[in-house]
Amino acid sequence: MSQVLMQSNCPDLKLVNRGKVRDIYDLGEHLLIVTSDRISAFDVIMDQGIPDKGRVLTAISAFWFERMTDLVPNHIVSTDFDSFPEQVKAYRDQLEGRSMLVRKAEPLPVECIVRGYVSGSGWKDYQATGAICGIRLPEGLQQSDRLAEPIFTPSTKAEIGEHDENIPFSRAVELCGDQIANRVRDLSIEIYKRARDYADGKGLIIADTKFEFGLCDGKLIWIDEALTPDSSRFWPKDQYRPGGPQPSFDKQFLRDYLETLDWGKVAPPPPLPDEIVEKTAEKYREALFRLTGIRL
């Protein structure tokens, strides 16, 4: 297995946040986002990391950010380690290939979720109410069915250990203002459609995804990560069969394993067998290769 980075250790840099997956350092003018190999499921961070996961997420995000620059600017300044500030270069062994230098932004207080298929919590919501996040859908849909048009289902941002809360679009307007809420809804759907069509040509279905946006110098920019296996549901197109759950190239594989255990989905997490760790790593690497042609 590749060496796993559970958390970065850069004592000469100013650590400002350690999230579920990312460590963020303040470099003054910019931020340094380091993507670790940590993995969470059901909002609990596992004790074991997934080899190459941080490198996969960084490469996929960089790919999509670059591909969508004509739609919306993003926060990336550079992903080329040799161009990073000198104080970062002492930590090359830890950080190279899994970090990006980004512009500072004020994140919007909502997460922008686009669903193109009936899956995950959306399927549970539809079964119970005939709607997803209050959006009425046709009767008789099966699990994993494709929607006629993608839907925008924003949520609030949860602290670590807490669950995001789905909110109606009207609440997103209250939180962000009418103009910004409408803009991020339209942008989110447009990015998703373009990514979905690209991925389709690579044999992948993007069932749903989550975006974050922020304000930088008063202008809206795309931040955080971009259409990764952590923020999206990727399915192999050649195995797609509506009517049940789908095989996936994301951490759904890990979730499915955890669902077989007698575990209350609260910390501490159960130990993960080596086979589950490596198979999860393979899912991430395969997603990167299918989308970008890059092999790790």
N, C-alpha and C positions, 0 to 999 in steps of 0.2 A: 504493500500500500504506500501511497505518497505520504509525505510528512503532513500532519494535520496541524493547523494553527487555530487553537481554541480562542485565544485572545492575543492581541498585539501588546508588546511591552516596549514602549518608547519613552523612557523617563525624561528625556530632554525635550519632548514635545508636550504641549498642553492638551491633555485629554479632556474633552467637554461632554462626551456622551458615550456610553457603551450600551447599545441596544441589543435586540435579540440576535442580530447577526453582525451589525456594523459597529466599528469603533470610529469615533469622529474626533479629530484633533483640530484645534484652532491655530492656524499659522499666521494670524494677523489679517492680511488682506483676504486670504482664502481659507477654505477648510480642506483637510485631508480626510477622505473617507476610505477606511480600510475594511474590506469585506472578509470576515473570518470564515472558518469552516463550521461554525456553530449551526445547529439546525433546531428549529422549534416545531412542535406539533401540539395542537390544542392549547396554544399560548404557553407551553412549557418548554424551556430550553433543555435539550437532551444533554447528558453528561459526555457523550461521545460526539466528535465532529465527523464530517463527511469529507473524505479526501478530495481535493481539487475544487470543492464547492465554491469557495471564495473567488478562485480564478475564473471559474465558469460564469458566475454571476457578473463579475466585472466585465468580462469579454462580451457577454450577451448585451449588457446594458450599453456599453460603448457602441456596439454595432447598431442597436436600435436608435439611440440618441442621434448618431450621425445620419442615419437613414431618414429621420423625420425633421431635420433642421429647417426644411422649407415650410413646415407646418407651424413649428413653435421652437423658439430658442430654448436651450437647456443649460444646465449649470456646469457642464464640464469645461475646465480650462485645459487639462491635459491628462492623458493616461500613460504618457511616456515617462518612465521613471527617471531617465537621464535628464529630463527637463525640470524635475522637481527641485524645490529649494534645497540648498546644501545641508541644512540641519536634518533633512529627511533621509539623506543618502547613507547615513551611518546605519540605517535599519534596512538596507536593501534585502538582506536574506529573508526577513520577515515579510516585507511589504511589496516587493516587486511582483507585478502581475495581478495583484489583488487590491490595488489602491488607485484612487483618482483624485486629482486636485480639482476643486470645484469652487464656483462663486458662492458667496454667502447669500442667503435668501431668507425671507420670512415665510415659513410654510403656511399654506392655507389650513384652516381648522377642520377640513374634511378630506377623506380619502375618496378618490374618484373611481368607482368600480363600474366596469362595462361587462355585461353578460350577453353572450351570443348563443348560449345553449342552456338548457334547463339542467342544472347540476349543482352538487354541493348543497349549501344552505338554501340556495334558490329552489332546488327540487323539494326540499322539506317544506319551505314556505308555500310553494305552489300546491303541494298535496293538502296542506292544512287550510289554505285560504282561496285557492284558485288564482292567486296573484303572487308576484315577487316584489317585495318591498312596496306593496300597495299598488303596483302596476298590474291591472287586470290582463290576463292572458287567455287565449282560446281554451275551451274545454277539451279534455281528452289528450293532452300532451303526455308523452312518455318521458321517463328519465333519460336525460342526454339528448333529447330532441333539439334540433336547431330552431331558433326563433326566426320568424319572418324578418324582423329587424332587431339589431342589438338594442338593449335597454341600459339606461344609466341609473345605477342604484347606489348613491353615495352613502358613506358611513362616517361616524365620528371616529377620532383616533383614540385608541385605548392606551393606557399605561401598560408596562410589562406586567403580565400576569392577569390582565383584565381583557375582556372581549370587546372588539369593536361593536358599535351599535348601529344597525341600519337605520337610516333616516329618510323621510320623504324629501323630494326635491325642494319643497317649500321651506323645509328647515335649512337646507343648504343655502337657500337665498337669504334667510335670516342671518346665517353665520358669515356669509361671504359678501353679501350684497347682490343685487339682481344682475348687474352687468357681468361680474366675475363668475357667478354661479352659472349663468347661461354660457359664458365663454368656455369654462372648463368642461361643461357637459358636452358641448359641440366638439371641442377639441378631443376629448376622451373617445368619443364615438368615432371620430374621423381617424385618429391614430389606430384604434382597434381595427377598423375596417381595412385599413391599408396593411397592417401587420398580418391580419387574418388571411388576406388574399396572397401576400408574399409567402406565408408559411404553408398555405395550401399547395403551392407549387413545389414545396420541399417535403411534402408528404406528412405535414403536421396540421392538426386542428388546434387553434387557440380558442378554448371554450369560453374563457373569461379572463379578466385581468384587472389589476389595480394600479392606478397612477397617483402620483402626488405632484402638486404644483405649488409654487411659491412666488413671492414678489421680490424682485431684485431691482433696486433703483426705480421702484414704482411700476415696473413692467412684469408681466406674467411670464414665468419660465417653468419648464418641466424639471423636476428635481428627483432625488432619491434613486430609484432603480427603474429599469425600462424593460417590461415584458420578459421577465426572467421566470425560471421555474418556481421561484419563491413567491412571485407576485401574480402568477398566471397558471392556468390549467392547460397543459399540452397533451394532446392525444395523438397516437399514430393513426393517420387517415386510413390506412389499409386494414385496420382492425376495428374501425368504427361501426358499432351496431347499436342503434337506439333501443331503449327498453330496459336499460340497466346501467350500472357504472362502467366506465371505460378504463382500459389500461392507460397508464400515463407516464410522461417523462418529467415528473415533478415529485414533490414530497408526498403525494397521495399514496405512493407505494409504502412509505413509512407509516402514514396514518392508518392504512389498511392493516398493517402488521400490528400496530398498537391496539387496534380495535379488537384483536383476537385475545388480548391479555385481560386479566382481572386487575385493571388499573383505573383509578378514579379520575384520571386526566388532570391531576394536580401534582405539584412538586412534592416529593422528589420523583423524577422520571425513572422508569425501569431501565435496566442495562440493555443495550442493543447487541444482539449477536453479530459477530464479524460478517456473517453472510448478508445480513440486512444492511449493515453499513456499506459494504462493497457494492451490493446491488443498487442501493440508492445512489451511490457515487456514479455508477454506470449510467443511470437514468439521466443525471445532470450532464455528464460528458456527451451522451448521445444527443441531447437537446442542443448543445453547443455545436456539435458537428453537423447536425441536420440543418440548422439555421445558417451557419456561417462557413462551414467547411473546415473549421479549426479543430484539430485533434490535440488533446492533452495527454 
